[in-house]
Each structure stands twice: as C-alpha cells, then as structure tokens.
Amino acid sequence: MPIYDYRCAVCGDFEYEQNIKESPLTSCPKCGGPVKRIISRNVGLVFKGSGFHITDYVHKDEKKSSEDKSSEKSNDK
C-alpha cells in the first residue's frame, strides 16, 4: 500500500499508509486538525530479489565486441 505525506496545521508533517482508491485525509488522525496532502520528497522504490546489473541486459552484439576487445588486450601483453 502506498504511503502518503500530509501536513497538519497543528501537528506538522506526517506519513499515512492508505489504499490508493481511498480519498485523501481531511483531518489529522492524532489531533483532528485540518490536513493537506503534500508532494513526497522521496520515492519508495524497492527492488526485490537478487538484483540486477546493466551487464545482465547487454545485447549479443555488444557482448561479442567487448569480448573481442578484452582478448585483444590480453594478446598485446
């Protein structure tokens, strides 16, 4: 579920987890004061699994040319 940032006129800034289909909060859950949803400063981007790297998606042509270059360097020594 997404976490939204809100600003309460009394309490200040806070985060609130709610369903994406729910309407935004209009009152603070702590004090009942008026709130506004604000734009989040951080992006909750989470990569799950073992991860990935740009070399995992190299095109076959690029992979061959990089292998050729590395073999040329070893032959030059």
Disulfide bonds with the S-S distance in Angstrom:
none
